[in-house]
Amino acid sequence: MKITILYGTETGNAEMLAEDITASLSAEHEVECRNLSEMDPRAFDPARFYILVCSTYGEGELPASARPFAEAVAAARPDLSAIHFAIFGLGDSEYAETFNHGPKRLAELMAAHGARQVGERIAHDASGGDLAEDLALPWAEAVVAAARERLGEAA
Ligand SMILES: Cc1cc2nc3c(=O)[nH]c(=O)nc-3n(C[C@H](O)[C@H](O)[C@H](O)COP(=O)(O)O)c2cc1C
């Protein structure tokens, strides 16, 4: 399957995790990994599956590299109804009131423009006991399998 991993980051954790997911899926799939800041919202391809990896900054805000994308989506108002995506969030429960709100906002933005979410949004907690990659790699396998059914065998 053709997969694009898009990361939104402030200090690089989401980028590192996106690279780990890329490496893990690349044995079986055609995978590209890009910063959300470089993604033109009019360039989404229905034949690809999109895996978003995004952190949270400020008070539940999107991280710096995701903000230009969010602004571009708001301006372009693309029809994403043929687009399938999954999303993995990074955050820290020390910020109890706004825990993982960045990826939550990003998922809502995609859905508001019609995109279809595959699988559950995972909310990694930097103050919890799990390493992000330990959650993300099996999750990525599962969402890719689910996406393959939705996109069809051709994908
Ligand atoms: C200044 C600052 C603000 C943060 N705000 C939040 C927040 O509101 N909610 C949350 O869940 N995590 C918050 N975090 C935690 C980050 O999302 C977490 O450390 C993440 O791993 C950073 O990933 P990144 O390096 O890809 O940006 C914050 C971290 C910092 C340093």
PDBQT file of the ligand as one rigid body, heavy atoms in Angstrom, charges set to zero:
ROOT
HETATM    1  C1  LIG A 201       5.918  24.167  26.649  1.00  0.00    +0.000 C 
HETATM    2  C2  LIG A 201       5.217  22.839  26.496  1.00  0.00    +0.000 A 
HETATM    3  C3  LIG A 201       3.835  22.804  26.434  1.00  0.00    +0.000 A 
HETATM    4  C4  LIG A 201       3.152  21.576  26.315  1.00  0.00    +0.000 A 
HETATM    5  N1  LIG A 201       1.781  21.567  26.314  1.00  0.00    +0.000 NA
HETATM    6  C5  LIG A 201       1.130  20.371  26.308  1.00  0.00    +0.000 A 
HETATM    7  C6  LIG A 201      -0.300  20.327  26.414  1.00  0.00    +0.000 A 
HETATM    8  O1  LIG A 201      -0.993  21.353  26.513  1.00  0.00    +0.000 OA
HETATM    9  N2  LIG A 201      -0.898  19.115  26.387  1.00  0.00    +0.000 N 
HETATM   10  C7  LIG A 201      -0.193  17.940  26.270  1.00  0.00    +0.000 A 
HETATM   11  O2  LIG A 201      -0.796  16.863  26.264  1.00  0.00    +0.000 OA
HETATM   12  N3  LIG A 201       1.175  17.967  26.181  1.00  0.00    +0.000 NA
HETATM   13  C8  LIG A 201       1.844  19.138  26.187  1.00  0.00    +0.000 A 
HETATM   14  N4  LIG A 201       3.218  19.144  26.104  1.00  0.00    +0.000 N 
HETATM   15  C9  LIG A 201       3.952  17.870  25.974  1.00  0.00    +0.000 C 
HETATM   16  C10 LIG A 201       4.431  17.574  24.523  1.00  0.00    +0.000 C 
HETATM   17  O3  LIG A 201       3.336  17.377  23.651  1.00  0.00    +0.000 OA
HETATM   18  C11 LIG A 201       5.286  16.308  24.559  1.00  0.00    +0.000 C 
HETATM   19  O4  LIG A 201       6.470  16.593  25.266  1.00  0.00    +0.000 OA
HETATM   20  C12 LIG A 201       5.635  15.799  23.154  1.00  0.00    +0.000 C 
HETATM   21  O5  LIG A 201       6.377  14.591  23.251  1.00  0.00    +0.000 OA
HETATM   22  C13 LIG A 201       6.451  16.804  22.349  1.00  0.00    +0.000 C 
HETATM   23  O6  LIG A 201       6.600  16.301  21.030  1.00  0.00    +0.000 OA
HETATM   24  P1  LIG A 201       7.366  17.150  19.890  1.00  0.00    +0.000 P 
HETATM   25  O7  LIG A 201       8.804  17.179  20.267  1.00  0.00    +0.000 OA
HETATM   26  O8  LIG A 201       7.140  16.357  18.641  1.00  0.00    +0.000 OA
HETATM   27  O9  LIG A 201       6.744  18.504  19.790  1.00  0.00    +0.000 OA
HETATM   28  C14 LIG A 201       3.899  20.370  26.222  1.00  0.00    +0.000 A 
HETATM   29  C15 LIG A 201       5.305  20.413  26.281  1.00  0.00    +0.000 A 
HETATM   30  C16 LIG A 201       5.968  21.633  26.426  1.00  0.00    +0.000 A 
HETATM   31  C17 LIG A 201       7.468  21.626  26.545  1.00  0.00    +0.000 C 
ENDROOT
TORSDOF 0
